[in-house]
Amino acid sequence: MSFMEREVYHGSFRVYDTRSGGIVSVPLEDADDSYYPADRLFNPPETVSGWFGRLSAPGYMDCTDWSGPFDTEAEADAYLVDTYGDDDDDEAEEDPDD
């Protein structure tokens, strides 16, 4: 996913435990509880704060779901690398003569 960049953010998120899509975390300023009515949730939504991370394609709408909360920025970043890989390492391994 070389076009995707890691994005790590500290803030408050609204966390929805949905019946169809698992856990969905949305930055609090973008959250809309009416999008997730009570009958589509296992539990009432919660507001949590911490570090969250996702992959995003700058200039495009492509992105993964937010994951978190993590206690530190480094933990959020490490989760993204462990889950999606690290394209920076891939570029370093490429043969420049190709």
C-alpha positions as CSV (number, residue, x, y, z in Angstrom):
1,M,0.0,0.0,0.0
2,S,2.7,2.5,-0.9
3,F,0.1,5.2,-1.6
4,M,-1.2,5.0,1.9
5,E,0.5,6.9,4.7
6,R,0.3,6.2,8.5
7,E,-1.7,8.8,10.3
8,V,-1.6,9.0,14.1
9,Y,-3.9,11.3,16.1
10,H,-4.5,12.1,19.7
11,G,-8.0,13.1,20.7
12,S,-11.4,12.1,21.7
13,F,-13.3,9.5,19.7
14,R,-16.8,8.2,19.8
15,V,-16.7,4.4,19.8
16,Y,-19.6,2.3,18.4
17,D,-19.9,-1.4,19.0
18,T,-22.0,-2.2,15.9
19,R,-23.9,-5.4,15.2
20,S,-22.7,-5.6,11.6
21,G,-19.3,-3.9,11.4
22,G,-17.6,-4.6,14.7
23,I,-16.0,-1.7,16.6
24,V,-16.1,1.7,14.8
25,S,-14.2,4.7,16.1
26,V,-14.9,8.2,14.9
27,P,-13.2,11.4,15.9
28,L,-15.6,13.1,18.3
29,E,-16.0,16.2,16.0
30,D,-17.1,14.0,13.2
31,A,-19.3,11.6,15.2
32,D,-23.1,11.5,14.5
33,D,-25.0,9.1,16.9
34,S,-28.0,9.1,14.5
35,Y,-25.9,7.2,12.0
36,Y,-25.6,4.4,14.5
37,P,-29.1,4.0,16.0
38,A,-29.4,2.0,19.2
39,D,-31.0,-1.0,17.4
40,R,-27.7,-1.4,15.4
41,L,-25.5,-1.4,18.4
42,F,-24.5,-4.1,21.0
43,N,-23.8,-1.4,23.6
44,P,-24.4,2.4,24.0
45,P,-21.6,4.4,22.3
46,E,-18.7,5.6,24.4
47,T,-16.4,8.6,24.2
48,V,-12.8,7.7,24.8
49,S,-9.5,9.7,24.5
50,G,-6.1,8.5,23.5
51,W,-4.0,7.8,20.5
52,F,-5.6,6.4,17.3
53,G,-4.1,5.4,14.0
54,R,-5.1,4.7,10.5
55,L,-3.7,4.6,7.0
56,S,-4.8,7.4,4.6
57,A,-4.2,8.3,1.0
58,P,-3.5,12.0,1.0
59,G,-5.7,13.9,-1.5
60,Y,-8.1,10.9,-1.7
61,M,-10.9,9.6,0.4
62,D,-9.3,6.2,0.7
63,C,-8.5,5.3,4.3
64,T,-8.7,2.4,6.8
65,D,-10.8,2.6,9.9
66,W,-9.4,4.3,13.0
67,S,-7.8,1.8,15.5
68,G,-7.3,2.6,19.2
69,P,-7.1,3.9,21.7
70,F,-3.5,3.4,22.5
71,D,-1.6,4.8,25.4
72,T,1.2,6.4,23.3
73,E,1.8,7.6,19.8
74,A,4.5,5.0,19.4
75,E,2.1,2.2,20.3
76,A,-0.4,3.5,17.7
77,D,2.3,3.7,15.0
78,A,3.6,0.2,15.9
79,Y,0.1,-1.2,15.5
80,L,-0.2,0.2,12.0
81,V,3.2,-1.2,11.0
82,D,2.4,-4.6,12.5
83,T,-1.0,-4.7,10.9
84,Y,-0.4,-3.2,7.5
85,G,3.4,-3.4,7.1
86,D,5.9,-0.7,6.6
87,D,6.4,0.4,3.0
88,D,9.4,2.5,4.1
89,D,11.3,-0.8,4.7
90,D,10.1,-2.2,1.3
91,E,11.6,0.9,-0.5
92,A,14.9,0.5,1.3
93,E,15.1,-3.2,0.1
94,E,14.5,-2.4,-3.6
95,D,17.4,-2.7,-6.0
96,P,18.2,0.8,-7.4
97,D,19.4,-0.9,-10.7
98,D,15.9,-2.1,-11.5
